[in-house]
Amino acid sequence: MVPRMMDALLGAASPRAGLEALLPGDGFYVPSRYEPRHHEDGTLASIGGPAVTRQRGWPGTMGFPQSVVLTPHTEMSMKFMVEISRGCPCMCRFCWAGYNYLPVRGFTRSELVARAREVRALAGKVGLVSTAVCDHPEIEGIVDDLAAMDYEVSVASLRLDDLTPGFVFKLADTGVQGLTLAPECGSDRMRRILNKQFTNDEILDKATWIFENGIRNLKLYYMVGLPFEEHADVEAIVALTDRIRERMLAVARGRGHIGRLHPSINPFVPKPGTPYQWLPLDDPKETDRKLQYLRRAFARMPNVDAICKSARTGTAQSILALGDRRVASALEIAVRGRMDFKRAVREAGLDPAFYLFRRRSRDEVLPWDVVDNGVAKAYFWKELQQSEKERLSPHCPEIQGCIRCGVCVETPNPLYALPEKWKGRARLPLYERLQSGKTAALAPAGPVAEAL
């Protein structure tokens, strides 16, 4: 869509003419076409304007998503970045990308490797980008081919439930010394709330063979201020990290090289287009107390370098995430007046609490309802209820004909074969294991997953 937008804007006689050329039927939202009306309490009564037809980029019909400029003067210095697939089947309830990039689709091994071969003379490192790198059905072959070209291969944050020892060894063999994992939280209870379908025991088992297969350092992504979080869940982040550290030390002592853990803890931000779009932000003072607790705990832990963001950052991000077009005036004031965003919000006459600290009703018109990401609003509401009950829901089955969430009305990419792991079900996803009683001790009271 970006190339089409640039063609329309750059080829127009005026900026207004360029905007008029961007049609809702082509997936473009132009705010000037809409006249929202508000209730007396400030909530939206209606958005008023044409419906925006959703668009999906498919391999073979879109430009290849890759680095265009290679330079040593950036964070990803001289690294060729290439997107290998879009969409993630996990349906994690906090994740905007997980829902908004559905359905799962990707480029073929031959396409990706051919492009990497073309730029090999310019770059010695390649970064594989995706919301679910390990879900690509040809991922191990792709890494083999890149390693044969003497590339150092790095990957985006890896899903723990998809990692295999063979894949980790292949990455280590290309020179990779560190990986990024996303436990997201420290307790199994909290992970059921988020619909993360792996347990602490599985995390620890995989951490062990990650270190055994040559990886020395791990970056760990966590969040605090999550929906329905208790302080015990925050304490569990420290406990889990320490247990991972023990596994790292047990492997490293025999080799004489001790790595480091790098926990990164961010305040949770409710996102539009997710089941948590109706929920308020956690009290920033309470979030700061949790972050301060983690800073002190990690400061006492050897071989651990933690980065704990501030609740202030999460507050600003949440206003931008949950705000409506009225927040645009605050952005303009902040830029023109070179002032703090929080002050700019006040200068614009806006009440941050209206956007941040109230729970929205199911039938409230939301500012982002004009943007159709394909997922039914009723599905999001059901997932919110599942979250409150600590119930897991199935992964996206990635098969044609599924009508559960509402996305799959288009024909799936025939070149993106269903991964073998989803065909044979040799290893059941966690929600199925719980339902079958194979991991009964982890299951919350009541049914675990309802038919959706």
Secondary structure, 3 states (H helix, E strand, C coil): CHHHHHHHHHCCCCHHHHHHCCCHHHCCCCHHHCCCEECCCCCEEECCCCCCCCCCCCCCCCCCCECCCCCCCCCCCCEEEEECEECCCCCCCCCHHHHHCCCCEECCHHHHHHHHHHCCCCCCEEEEECCCHHHCCCHHHHHHHHHHCCCEEEECCECHHHCCHHHHHHHHHCCCCEEEEEEECCCHHHHHHHCCCCCHHHHHHHHHHHHHCCCCEEEEEEEECCCCCCHHHHHHHHHHHHHHHHHHHHHHHCCCCCCCEEEEEEECCCCCCCHHHHCCCCCHHHHHHHHHHHHHHHHCCCCECCEECCHHHHHHHHHHHHCCCCHHHHHHHHHHHCCCHHHHHHHCCCCHHHHHCCCCCCCCECHHHHCCCCCCHHHHHHHHHHHHCCCCCCCCCCCCCCCCCCCCCCCCCCCCCCCHHHHHCCCCCHHHHHHHCCCHHHCCCCCCCCCC
